Amino acid sequence: MDKLLLIINEWDPIGFFPLAPKDEYASEIKKIQEYLNTNQDITEEKLAQKINEIFLMSFGSDVYAEDTVGCLNVAKNIISNL
């Protein structure tokens, strides 16, 4: 979970940092972790899609401007660090 927190905070898709607390994305990270725990054969593309879905649901398209393609590098980083 700590590695996931570091990856998502470094990505900072909303631009909260450096002003926000380190746990600003805690609920989104928890959802990503749950998804990883319940899906054994996850691909980078599926994870990118899920990350995009989670952040879109949390922040809406008026605040969150990424897309699945933009989430692919984050997904690759997460999978390579599992």
PyMOL Python script that loads the backbone (N, CA, C, O; Angstrom):
from pymol import cmd

cmd.read_pdbstr("""\
ATOM      1  N   MET A   1       0.821  -1.200   0.000  1.00  0.00           N
ATOM      2  CA  MET A   1       0.000   0.000   0.000  1.00  0.00           C
ATOM      3  C   MET A   1       0.863   1.261   0.000  1.00  0.00           C
ATOM      4  O   MET A   1       0.509   2.261  -0.626  1.00  0.00           O
ATOM      5  N   ASP A   2       1.998   1.211   0.705  1.00  0.00           N
ATOM      6  CA  ASP A   2       2.872   2.383   0.747  1.00  0.00           C
ATOM      7  C   ASP A   2       3.426   2.712  -0.633  1.00  0.00           C
ATOM      8  O   ASP A   2       3.510   3.882  -1.008  1.00  0.00           O
ATOM      9  N   LYS A   3       3.805   1.683  -1.393  1.00  0.00           N
ATOM     10  CA  LYS A   3       4.335   1.897  -2.739  1.00  0.00           C
ATOM     11  C   LYS A   3       3.250   2.480  -3.643  1.00  0.00           C
ATOM     12  O   LYS A   3       3.517   3.373  -4.447  1.00  0.00           O
ATOM     13  N   LEU A   4       2.040   1.976  -3.508  1.00  0.00           N
ATOM     14  CA  LEU A   4       0.910   2.481  -4.285  1.00  0.00           C
ATOM     15  C   LEU A   4       0.646   3.947  -3.956  1.00  0.00           C
ATOM     16  O   LEU A   4       0.390   4.754  -4.850  1.00  0.00           O
ATOM     17  N   LEU A   5       0.709   4.283  -2.685  1.00  0.00           N
ATOM     18  CA  LEU A   5       0.539   5.668  -2.253  1.00  0.00           C
ATOM     19  C   LEU A   5       1.591   6.570  -2.889  1.00  0.00           C
ATOM     20  O   LEU A   5       1.275   7.657  -3.374  1.00  0.00           O
ATOM     21  N   LEU A   6       2.826   6.121  -2.885  1.00  0.00           N
ATOM     22  CA  LEU A   6       3.901   6.912  -3.482  1.00  0.00           C
ATOM     23  C   LEU A   6       3.690   7.112  -4.985  1.00  0.00           C
ATOM     24  O   LEU A   6       3.905   8.206  -5.506  1.00  0.00           O
ATOM     25  N   ILE A   7       3.270   6.057  -5.673  1.00  0.00           N
ATOM     26  CA  ILE A   7       3.067   6.139  -7.129  1.00  0.00           C
ATOM     27  C   ILE A   7       1.930   7.105  -7.456  1.00  0.00           C
ATOM     28  O   ILE A   7       2.071   7.956  -8.334  1.00  0.00           O
ATOM     29  N   ILE A   8       0.817   6.978  -6.761  1.00  0.00           N
ATOM     30  CA  ILE A   8      -0.338   7.847  -7.039  1.00  0.00           C
ATOM     31  C   ILE A   8      -0.034   9.289  -6.641  1.00  0.00           C
ATOM     32  O   ILE A   8      -0.377  10.217  -7.374  1.00  0.00           O
ATOM     33  N   ASN A   9       0.598   9.486  -5.502  1.00  0.00           N
ATOM     34  CA  ASN A   9       0.940  10.845  -5.084  1.00  0.00           C
ATOM     35  C   ASN A   9       1.936  11.498  -6.043  1.00  0.00           C
ATOM     36  O   ASN A   9       1.845  12.696  -6.312  1.00  0.00           O
ATOM     37  N   GLU A  10       2.867  10.729  -6.550  1.00  0.00           N
ATOM     38  CA  GLU A  10       3.826  11.266  -7.521  1.00  0.00           C
ATOM     39  C   GLU A  10       3.114  11.648  -8.814  1.00  0.00           C
ATOM     40  O   GLU A  10       3.423  12.676  -9.415  1.00  0.00           O
ATOM     41  N   TRP A  11       2.169  10.826  -9.238  1.00  0.00           N
ATOM     42  CA  TRP A  11       1.375  11.115 -10.437  1.00  0.00           C
ATOM     43  C   TRP A  11       0.537  12.381 -10.220  1.00  0.00           C
ATOM     44  O   TRP A  11       0.497  13.250 -11.091  1.00  0.00           O
ATOM     45  N   ASP A  12      -0.124  12.490  -9.078  1.00  0.00           N
ATOM     46  CA  ASP A  12      -0.904  13.655  -8.664  1.00  0.00           C
ATOM     47  C   ASP A  12      -1.790  14.195  -9.793  1.00  0.00           C
ATOM     48  O   ASP A  12      -1.579  15.314 -10.261  1.00  0.00           O
ATOM     49  N   PRO A  13      -2.779  13.410 -10.231  1.00  0.00           N
ATOM     50  CA  PRO A  13      -3.568  13.791 -11.401  1.00  0.00           C
ATOM     51  C   PRO A  13      -4.424  15.043 -11.230  1.00  0.00           C
ATOM     52  O   PRO A  13      -4.842  15.639 -12.223  1.00  0.00           O
ATOM     53  N   ILE A  14      -4.691  15.449 -10.003  1.00  0.00           N
ATOM     54  CA  ILE A  14      -5.506  16.639  -9.770  1.00  0.00           C
ATOM     55  C   ILE A  14      -4.626  17.859  -9.502  1.00  0.00           C
ATOM     56  O   ILE A  14      -5.087  18.993  -9.634  1.00  0.00           O
ATOM     57  N   GLY A  15      -3.381  17.640  -9.133  1.00  0.00           N
ATOM     58  CA  GLY A  15      -2.464  18.750  -8.858  1.00  0.00           C
ATOM     59  C   GLY A  15      -2.588  19.289  -7.438  1.00  0.00           C
ATOM     60  O   GLY A  15      -2.452  20.491  -7.207  1.00  0.00           O
ATOM     61  N   PHE A  16      -2.847  18.395  -6.491  1.00  0.00           N
ATOM     62  CA  PHE A  16      -3.010  18.802  -5.097  1.00  0.00           C
ATOM     63  C   PHE A  16      -1.699  19.122  -4.395  1.00  0.00           C
ATOM     64  O   PHE A  16      -1.675  19.931  -3.467  1.00  0.00           O
ATOM     65  N   PHE A  17      -0.627  18.508  -4.821  1.00  0.00           N
ATOM     66  CA  PHE A  17       0.628  18.626  -4.089  1.00  0.00           C
ATOM     67  C   PHE A  17       1.478  19.768  -4.610  1.00  0.00           C
ATOM     68  O   PHE A  17       1.434  20.085  -5.799  1.00  0.00           O
ATOM     69  N   PRO A  18       2.245  20.383  -3.739  1.00  0.00           N
ATOM     70  CA  PRO A  18       2.702  19.992  -2.415  1.00  0.00           C
ATOM     71  C   PRO A  18       1.803  20.466  -1.265  1.00  0.00           C
ATOM     72  O   PRO A  18       2.144  20.238  -0.104  1.00  0.00           O
ATOM     73  N   LEU A  19       0.673  21.115  -1.548  1.00  0.00           N
ATOM     74  CA  LEU A  19      -0.139  21.694  -0.484  1.00  0.00           C
ATOM     75  C   LEU A  19      -1.019  20.700   0.273  1.00  0.00           C
ATOM     76  O   LEU A  19      -1.336  20.934   1.439  1.00  0.00           O
ATOM     77  N   ALA A  20      -1.410  19.627  -0.346  1.00  0.00           N
ATOM     78  CA  ALA A  20      -2.341  18.671   0.270  1.00  0.00           C
ATOM     79  C   ALA A  20      -1.611  17.691   1.185  1.00  0.00           C
ATOM     80  O   ALA A  20      -0.405  17.487   1.052  1.00  0.00           O
ATOM     81  N   PRO A  21      -2.353  17.083   2.119  1.00  0.00           N
ATOM     82  CA  PRO A  21      -1.751  16.034   2.951  1.00  0.00           C
ATOM     83  C   PRO A  21      -1.458  14.786   2.123  1.00  0.00           C
ATOM     84  O   PRO A  21      -2.060  14.578   1.070  1.00  0.00           O
ATOM     85  N   LYS A  22      -0.532  13.959   2.602  1.00  0.00           N
ATOM     86  CA  LYS A  22      -0.104  12.768   1.850  1.00  0.00           C
ATOM     87  C   LYS A  22      -1.233  11.777   1.594  1.00  0.00           C
ATOM     88  O   LYS A  22      -1.146  10.971   0.668  1.00  0.00           O
ATOM     89  N   ASP A  23      -2.281  11.824   2.394  1.00  0.00           N
ATOM     90  CA  ASP A  23      -3.380  10.873   2.231  1.00  0.00           C
ATOM     91  C   ASP A  23      -4.549  11.438   1.412  1.00  0.00           C
ATOM     92  O   ASP A  23      -5.667  10.928   1.496  1.00  0.00           O
ATOM     93  N   GLU A  24      -4.301  12.460   0.644  1.00  0.00           N
ATOM     94  CA  GLU A  24      -5.353  13.113  -0.144  1.00  0.00           C
ATOM     95  C   GLU A  24      -6.077  12.134  -1.073  1.00  0.00           C
ATOM     96  O   GLU A  24      -7.287  12.245  -1.267  1.00  0.00           O
ATOM     97  N   TYR A  25      -5.348  11.184  -1.641  1.00  0.00           N
ATOM     98  CA  TYR A  25      -5.935  10.210  -2.560  1.00  0.00           C
ATOM     99  C   TYR A  25      -6.216   8.864  -1.876  1.00  0.00           C
ATOM    100  O   TYR A  25      -6.288   7.838  -2.552  1.00  0.00           O
ATOM    101  N   ALA A  26      -6.374   8.857  -0.563  1.00  0.00           N
ATOM    102  CA  ALA A  26      -6.513   7.610   0.193  1.00  0.00           C
ATOM    103  C   ALA A  26      -7.690   6.761  -0.278  1.00  0.00           C
ATOM    104  O   ALA A  26      -7.548   5.546  -0.412  1.00  0.00           O
ATOM    105  N   SER A  27      -8.833   7.361  -0.528  1.00  0.00           N
ATOM    106  CA  SER A  27      -9.992   6.557  -0.928  1.00  0.00           C
ATOM    107  C   SER A  27      -9.796   5.957  -2.320  1.00  0.00           C
ATOM    108  O   SER A  27     -10.217   4.828  -2.573  1.00  0.00           O
ATOM    109  N   GLU A  28      -9.169   6.696  -3.212  1.00  0.00           N
ATOM    110  CA  GLU A  28      -8.898   6.177  -4.554  1.00  0.00           C
ATOM    111  C   GLU A  28      -7.850   5.063  -4.493  1.00  0.00           C
ATOM    112  O   GLU A  28      -7.977   4.056  -5.189  1.00  0.00           O
ATOM    113  N   ILE A  29      -6.837   5.236  -3.681  1.00  0.00           N
ATOM    114  CA  ILE A  29      -5.795   4.223  -3.519  1.00  0.00           C
ATOM    115  C   ILE A  29      -6.394   2.948  -2.934  1.00  0.00           C
ATOM    116  O   ILE A  29      -6.040   1.845  -3.352  1.00  0.00           O
ATOM    117  N   LYS A  30      -7.295   3.096  -1.974  1.00  0.00           N
ATOM    118  CA  LYS A  30      -7.957   1.927  -1.381  1.00  0.00           C
ATOM    119  C   LYS A  30      -8.740   1.159  -2.451  1.00  0.00           C
ATOM    120  O   LYS A  30      -8.704  -0.071  -2.481  1.00  0.00           O
ATOM    121  N   LYS A  31      -9.437   1.869  -3.316  1.00  0.00           N
ATOM    122  CA  LYS A  31     -10.205   1.219  -4.389  1.00  0.00           C
ATOM    123  C   LYS A  31      -9.284   0.510  -5.381  1.00  0.00           C
ATOM    124  O   LYS A  31      -9.596  -0.586  -5.846  1.00  0.00           O
ATOM    125  N   ILE A  32      -8.160   1.127  -5.703  1.00  0.00           N
ATOM    126  CA  ILE A  32      -7.188   0.505  -6.605  1.00  0.00           C
ATOM    127  C   ILE A  32      -6.624  -0.758  -5.949  1.00  0.00           C
ATOM    128  O   ILE A  32      -6.497  -1.793  -6.602  1.00  0.00           O
ATOM    129  N   GLN A  33      -6.289  -0.672  -4.669  1.00  0.00           N
ATOM    130  CA  GLN A  33      -5.753  -1.821  -3.939  1.00  0.00           C
ATOM    131  C   GLN A  33      -6.766  -2.961  -3.895  1.00  0.00           C
ATOM    132  O   GLN A  33      -6.397  -4.121  -4.080  1.00  0.00           O
ATOM    133  N   GLU A  34      -8.026  -2.649  -3.656  1.00  0.00           N
ATOM    134  CA  GLU A  34      -9.076  -3.667  -3.642  1.00  0.00           C
ATOM    135  C   GLU A  34      -9.196  -4.331  -5.015  1.00  0.00           C
ATOM    136  O   GLU A  34      -9.362  -5.547  -5.115  1.00  0.00           O
ATOM    137  N   TYR A  35      -9.111  -3.528  -6.054  1.00  0.00           N
ATOM    138  CA  TYR A  35      -9.177  -4.069  -7.417  1.00  0.00           C
ATOM    139  C   TYR A  35      -8.005  -5.009  -7.679  1.00  0.00           C
ATOM    140  O   TYR A  35      -8.184  -6.084  -8.252  1.00  0.00           O
ATOM    141  N   LEU A  36      -6.828  -4.613  -7.267  1.00  0.00           N
ATOM    142  CA  LEU A  36      -5.647  -5.459  -7.445  1.00  0.00           C
ATOM    143  C   LEU A  36      -5.770  -6.762  -6.651  1.00  0.00           C
ATOM    144  O   LEU A  36      -5.372  -7.826  -7.125  1.00  0.00           O
ATOM    145  N   ASN A  37      -6.320  -6.668  -5.453  1.00  0.00           N
ATOM    146  CA  ASN A  37      -6.455  -7.853  -4.598  1.00  0.00           C
ATOM    147  C   ASN A  37      -7.482  -8.851  -5.130  1.00  0.00           C
ATOM    148  O   ASN A  37      -7.373 -10.047  -4.861  1.00  0.00           O
ATOM    149  N   THR A  38      -8.466  -8.380  -5.873  1.00  0.00           N
ATOM    150  CA  THR A  38      -9.536  -9.268  -6.341  1.00  0.00           C
ATOM    151  C   THR A  38      -9.369  -9.693  -7.798  1.00  0.00           C
ATOM    152  O   THR A  38     -10.211 -10.424  -8.319  1.00  0.00           O
ATOM    153  N   ASN A  39      -8.322  -9.261  -8.454  1.00  0.00           N
ATOM    154  CA  ASN A  39      -8.086  -9.613  -9.854  1.00  0.00           C
ATOM    155  C   ASN A  39      -6.668 -10.129 -10.016  1.00  0.00           C
ATOM    156  O   ASN A  39      -5.711  -9.355  -9.989  1.00  0.00           O
ATOM    157  N   GLN A  40      -6.536 -11.420 -10.181  1.00  0.00           N
ATOM    158  CA  GLN A  40      -5.229 -12.061 -10.238  1.00  0.00           C
ATOM    159  C   GLN A  40      -4.451 -11.757 -11.519  1.00  0.00           C
ATOM    160  O   GLN A  40      -3.278 -11.387 -11.456  1.00  0.00           O
ATOM    161  N   ASP A  41      -5.079 -11.909 -12.657  1.00  0.00           N
ATOM    162  CA  ASP A  41      -4.382 -11.749 -13.940  1.00  0.00           C
ATOM    163  C   ASP A  41      -4.671 -10.386 -14.559  1.00  0.00           C
ATOM    164  O   ASP A  41      -5.214 -10.293 -15.659  1.00  0.00           O
ATOM    165  N   ILE A  42      -4.307  -9.352 -13.851  1.00  0.00           N
ATOM    166  CA  ILE A  42      -4.591  -7.991 -14.305  1.00  0.00           C
ATOM    167  C   ILE A  42      -3.580  -7.558 -15.363  1.00  0.00           C
ATOM    168  O   ILE A  42      -2.381  -7.804 -15.232  1.00  0.00           O
ATOM    169  N   THR A  43      -4.080  -6.914 -16.404  1.00  0.00           N
ATOM    170  CA  THR A  43      -3.195  -6.367 -17.428  1.00  0.00           C
ATOM    171  C   THR A  43      -3.015  -4.875 -17.171  1.00  0.00           C
ATOM    172  O   THR A  43      -3.800  -4.258 -16.451  1.00  0.00           O
ATOM    173  N   GLU A  44      -1.991  -4.316 -17.757  1.00  0.00           N
ATOM    174  CA  GLU A  44      -1.751  -2.881 -17.620  1.00  0.00           C
ATOM    175  C   GLU A  44      -2.925  -2.085 -18.169  1.00  0.00           C
ATOM    176  O   GLU A  44      -3.311  -1.069 -17.592  1.00  0.00           O
ATOM    177  N   GLU A  45      -3.489  -2.534 -19.267  1.00  0.00           N
ATOM    178  CA  GLU A  45      -4.604  -1.832 -19.900  1.00  0.00           C
ATOM    179  C   GLU A  45      -5.851  -1.859 -19.016  1.00  0.00           C
ATOM    180  O   GLU A  45      -6.536  -0.846 -18.874  1.00  0.00           O
ATOM    181  N   LYS A  46      -6.144  -3.016 -18.425  1.00  0.00           N
ATOM    182  CA  LYS A  46      -7.314  -3.122 -17.551  1.00  0.00           C
ATOM    183  C   LYS A  46      -7.130  -2.279 -16.294  1.00  0.00           C
ATOM    184  O   LYS A  46      -8.068  -1.632 -15.831  1.00  0.00           O
ATOM    185  N   LEU A  47      -5.923  -2.290 -15.748  1.00  0.00           N
ATOM    186  CA  LEU A  47      -5.656  -1.480 -14.566  1.00  0.00           C
ATOM    187  C   LEU A  47      -5.756   0.007 -14.902  1.00  0.00           C
ATOM    188  O   LEU A  47      -6.313   0.782 -14.124  1.00  0.00           O
ATOM    189  N   ALA A  48      -5.229   0.403 -16.037  1.00  0.00           N
ATOM    190  CA  ALA A  48      -5.322   1.805 -16.467  1.00  0.00           C
ATOM    191  C   ALA A  48      -6.781   2.228 -16.599  1.00  0.00           C
ATOM    192  O   ALA A  48      -7.155   3.325 -16.186  1.00  0.00           O
ATOM    193  N   GLN A  49      -7.591   1.365 -17.169  1.00  0.00           N
ATOM    194  CA  GLN A  49      -9.020   1.651 -17.330  1.00  0.00           C
ATOM    195  C   GLN A  49      -9.683   1.815 -15.958  1.00  0.00           C
ATOM    196  O   GLN A  49     -10.482   2.730 -15.760  1.00  0.00           O
ATOM    197  N   LYS A  50      -9.355   0.933 -15.019  1.00  0.00           N
ATOM    198  CA  LYS A  50      -9.940   0.995 -13.678  1.00  0.00           C
ATOM    199  C   LYS A  50      -9.484   2.240 -12.933  1.00  0.00           C
ATOM    200  O   LYS A  50     -10.291   2.885 -12.264  1.00  0.00           O
ATOM    201  N   ILE A  51      -8.216   2.586 -13.035  1.00  0.00           N
ATOM    202  CA  ILE A  51      -7.699   3.801 -12.386  1.00  0.00           C
ATOM    203  C   ILE A  51      -8.444   5.020 -12.926  1.00  0.00           C
ATOM    204  O   ILE A  51      -8.875   5.884 -12.162  1.00  0.00           O
ATOM    205  N   ASN A  52      -8.589   5.079 -14.234  1.00  0.00           N
ATOM    206  CA  ASN A  52      -9.293   6.189 -14.856  1.00  0.00           C
ATOM    207  C   ASN A  52     -10.736   6.264 -14.348  1.00  0.00           C
ATOM    208  O   ASN A  52     -11.234   7.342 -14.022  1.00  0.00           O
ATOM    209  N   GLU A  53     -11.381   5.133 -14.286  1.00  0.00           N
ATOM    210  CA  GLU A  53     -12.763   5.047 -13.811  1.00  0.00           C
ATOM    211  C   GLU A  53     -12.879   5.533 -12.362  1.00  0.00           C
ATOM    212  O   GLU A  53     -13.787   6.296 -12.033  1.00  0.00           O
ATOM    213  N   ILE A  54     -11.976   5.099 -11.515  1.00  0.00           N
ATOM    214  CA  ILE A  54     -11.995   5.486 -10.099  1.00  0.00           C
ATOM    215  C   ILE A  54     -11.833   6.994  -9.937  1.00  0.00           C
ATOM    216  O   ILE A  54     -12.595   7.626  -9.206  1.00  0.00           O
ATOM    217  N   PHE A  55     -10.855   7.567 -10.608  1.00  0.00           N
ATOM    218  CA  PHE A  55     -10.614   9.007 -10.462  1.00  0.00           C
ATOM    219  C   PHE A  55     -11.718   9.835 -11.104  1.00  0.00           C
ATOM    220  O   PHE A  55     -12.058  10.906 -10.602  1.00  0.00           O
ATOM    221  N   LEU A  56     -12.271   9.364 -12.185  1.00  0.00           N
ATOM    222  CA  LEU A  56     -13.380  10.059 -12.836  1.00  0.00           C
ATOM    223  C   LEU A  56     -14.606  10.074 -11.919  1.00  0.00           C
ATOM    224  O   LEU A  56     -15.284  11.094 -11.802  1.00  0.00           O
ATOM    225  N   MET A  57     -14.884   8.949 -11.275  1.00  0.00           N
ATOM    226  CA  MET A  57     -16.022   8.880 -10.345  1.00  0.00           C
ATOM    227  C   MET A  57     -15.783   9.763  -9.118  1.00  0.00           C
ATOM    228  O   MET A  57     -16.724  10.367  -8.602  1.00  0.00           O
ATOM    229  N   SER A  58     -14.557   9.843  -8.654  1.00  0.00           N
ATOM    230  CA  SER A  58     -14.255  10.629  -7.459  1.00  0.00           C
ATOM    231  C   SER A  58     -14.262  12.131  -7.705  1.00  0.00           C
ATOM    232  O   SER A  58     -14.745  12.894  -6.868  1.00  0.00           O
ATOM    233  N   PHE A  59     -13.737  12.558  -8.835  1.00  0.00           N
ATOM    234  CA  PHE A  59     -13.520  13.982  -9.056  1.00  0.00           C
ATOM    235  C   PHE A  59     -14.335  14.592 -10.186  1.00  0.00           C
ATOM    236  O   PHE A  59     -14.446  15.814 -10.275  1.00  0.00           O
ATOM    237  N   GLY A  60     -14.907  13.758 -11.052  1.00  0.00           N
ATOM    238  CA  GLY A  60     -15.683  14.277 -12.172  1.00  0.00           C
ATOM    239  C   GLY A  60     -14.808  14.781 -13.299  1.00  0.00           C
ATOM    240  O   GLY A  60     -13.632  15.089 -13.103  1.00  0.00           O
ATOM    241  N   SER A  61     -15.390  14.861 -14.471  1.00  0.00           N
ATOM    242  CA  SER A  61     -14.627  15.252 -15.658  1.00  0.00           C
ATOM    243  C   SER A  61     -14.273  16.731 -15.681  1.00  0.00           C
ATOM    244  O   SER A  61     -13.412  17.141 -16.459  1.00  0.00           O
ATOM    245  N   ASP A  62     -14.915  17.539 -14.849  1.00  0.00           N
ATOM    246  CA  ASP A  62     -14.568  18.956 -14.798  1.00  0.00           C
ATOM    247  C   ASP A  62     -13.291  19.206 -14.012  1.00  0.00           C
ATOM    248  O   ASP A  62     -12.662  20.251 -14.178  1.00  0.00           O
ATOM    249  N   VAL A  63     -12.888  18.252 -13.147  1.00  0.00           N
ATOM    250  CA  VAL A  63     -11.669  18.383 -12.348  1.00  0.00           C
ATOM    251  C   VAL A  63     -10.588  17.414 -12.819  1.00  0.00           C
ATOM    252  O   VAL A  63      -9.410  17.765 -12.893  1.00  0.00           O
ATOM    253  N   TYR A  64     -11.004  16.199 -13.132  1.00  0.00           N
ATOM    254  CA  TYR A  64     -10.068  15.150 -13.547  1.00  0.00           C
ATOM    255  C   TYR A  64     -10.013  15.110 -15.068  1.00  0.00           C
ATOM    256  O   TYR A  64     -11.015  14.808 -15.717  1.00  0.00           O
ATOM    257  N   ALA A  65      -8.856  15.412 -15.638  1.00  0.00           N
ATOM    258  CA  ALA A  65      -8.743  15.568 -17.093  1.00  0.00           C
ATOM    259  C   ALA A  65      -7.947  14.469 -17.782  1.00  0.00           C
ATOM    260  O   ALA A  65      -7.663  14.580 -18.975  1.00  0.00           O
ATOM    261  N   GLU A  66      -7.581  13.408 -17.062  1.00  0.00           N
ATOM    262  CA  GLU A  66      -6.834  12.305 -17.670  1.00  0.00           C
ATOM    263  C   GLU A  66      -7.777  11.404 -18.462  1.00  0.00           C
ATOM    264  O   GLU A  66      -8.994  11.590 -18.450  1.00  0.00           O
ATOM    265  N   ASP A  67      -7.190  10.425 -19.150  1.00  0.00           N
ATOM    266  CA  ASP A  67      -7.961   9.388 -19.824  1.00  0.00           C
ATOM    267  C   ASP A  67      -7.231   8.064 -19.624  1.00  0.00           C
ATOM    268  O   ASP A  67      -6.184   8.019 -18.978  1.00  0.00           O
ATOM    269  N   THR A  68      -7.783   6.994 -20.176  1.00  0.00           N
ATOM    270  CA  THR A  68      -7.182   5.677 -19.978  1.00  0.00           C
ATOM    271  C   THR A  68      -5.754   5.637 -20.489  1.00  0.00           C
ATOM    272  O   THR A  68      -4.882   5.038 -19.859  1.00  0.00           O
ATOM    273  N   VAL A  69      -5.512   6.266 -21.620  1.00  0.00           N
ATOM    274  CA  VAL A  69      -4.148   6.298 -22.175  1.00  0.00           C
ATOM    275  C   VAL A  69      -3.205   7.016 -21.213  1.00  0.00           C
ATOM    276  O   VAL A  69      -2.068   6.589 -21.015  1.00  0.00           O
ATOM    277  N   GLY A  70      -3.677   8.093 -20.627  1.00  0.00           N
ATOM    278  CA  GLY A  70      -2.865   8.831 -19.662  1.00  0.00           C
ATOM    279  C   GLY A  70      -2.581   8.053 -18.390  1.00  0.00           C
ATOM    280  O   GLY A  70      -1.600   8.325 -17.698  1.00  0.00           O
ATOM    281  N   CYS A  71      -3.439   7.082 -18.076  1.00  0.00           N
ATOM    282  CA  CYS A  71      -3.269   6.257 -16.876  1.00  0.00           C
ATOM    283  C   CYS A  71      -2.373   5.052 -17.116  1.00  0.00           C
ATOM    284  O   CYS A  71      -1.985   4.369 -16.168  1.00  0.00           O
ATOM    285  N   LEU A  72      -2.042   4.786 -18.366  1.00  0.00           N
ATOM    286  CA  LEU A  72      -1.279   3.581 -18.690  1.00  0.00           C
ATOM    287  C   LEU A  72       0.102   3.561 -18.036  1.00  0.00           C
ATOM    288  O   LEU A  72       0.528   2.516 -17.543  1.00  0.00           O
ATOM    289  N   ASN A  73       0.798   4.671 -18.020  1.00  0.00           N
ATOM    290  CA  ASN A  73       2.121   4.709 -17.378  1.00  0.00           C
ATOM    291  C   ASN A  73       2.018   4.459 -15.879  1.00  0.00           C
ATOM    292  O   ASN A  73       2.880   3.804 -15.293  1.00  0.00           O
ATOM    293  N   VAL A  74       0.972   4.976 -15.267  1.00  0.00           N
ATOM    294  CA  VAL A  74       0.757   4.752 -13.840  1.00  0.00           C
ATOM    295  C   VAL A  74       0.493   3.269 -13.598  1.00  0.00           C
ATOM    296  O   VAL A  74       1.046   2.682 -12.668  1.00  0.00           O
ATOM    297  N   ALA A  75      -0.351   2.662 -14.435  1.00  0.00           N
ATOM    298  CA  ALA A  75      -0.658   1.237 -14.314  1.00  0.00           C
ATOM    299  C   ALA A  75       0.608   0.393 -14.490  1.00  0.00           C
ATOM    300  O   ALA A  75       0.827  -0.563 -13.747  1.00  0.00           O
ATOM    301  N   LYS A  76       1.421   0.742 -15.453  1.00  0.00           N
ATOM    302  CA  LYS A  76       2.675   0.012 -15.681  1.00  0.00           C
ATOM    303  C   LYS A  76       3.575   0.118 -14.455  1.00  0.00           C
ATOM    304  O   LYS A  76       4.185  -0.867 -14.040  1.00  0.00           O
ATOM    305  N   ASN A  77       3.655   1.303 -13.885  1.00  0.00           N
ATOM    306  CA  ASN A  77       4.483   1.531 -12.705  1.00  0.00           C
ATOM    307  C   ASN A  77       3.963   0.713 -11.520  1.00  0.00           C
ATOM    308  O   ASN A  77       4.753   0.132 -10.775  1.00  0.00           O
ATOM    309  N   ILE A  78       2.661   0.664 -11.345  1.00  0.00           N
ATOM    310  CA  ILE A  78       2.072  -0.107 -10.250  1.00  0.00           C
ATOM    311  C   ILE A  78       2.357  -1.595 -10.426  1.00  0.00           C
ATOM    312  O   ILE A  78       2.811  -2.258  -9.493  1.00  0.00           O
ATOM    313  N   ILE A  79       2.095  -2.111 -11.606  1.00  0.00           N
ATOM    314  CA  ILE A  79       2.312  -3.544 -11.864  1.00  0.00           C
ATOM    315  C   ILE A  79       3.772  -3.934 -11.717  1.00  0.00           C
ATOM    316  O   ILE A  79       4.073  -5.003 -11.186  1.00  0.00           O
ATOM    317  N   SER A  80       4.678  -3.094 -12.172  1.00  0.00           N
ATOM    318  CA  SER A  80       6.093  -3.423 -12.074  1.00  0.00           C
ATOM    319  C   SER A  80       6.614  -3.353 -10.636  1.00  0.00           C
ATOM    320  O   SER A  80       7.681  -3.885 -10.333  1.00  0.00           O
ATOM    321  N   ASN A  81       5.859  -2.697  -9.756  1.00  0.00           N
ATOM    322  CA  ASN A  81       6.274  -2.561  -8.360  1.00  0.00           C
ATOM    323  C   ASN A  81       5.469  -3.437  -7.398  1.00  0.00           C
ATOM    324  O   ASN A  81       5.588  -3.289  -6.182  1.00  0.00           O
ATOM    325  N   LEU A  82       4.664  -4.332  -7.923  1.00  0.00           N
ATOM    326  CA  LEU A  82       3.874  -5.214  -7.041  1.00  0.00           C
ATOM    327  C   LEU A  82       4.755  -6.261  -6.390  1.00  0.00           C
ATOM    328  O   LEU A  82       4.266  -7.086  -5.618  1.00  0.00           O
TER     329      LEU A  82
END
""", "prot")
cmd.dss("prot")
cmd.show_as("cartoon", "prot")
cmd.util.cbc("prot")
cmd.orient("prot")
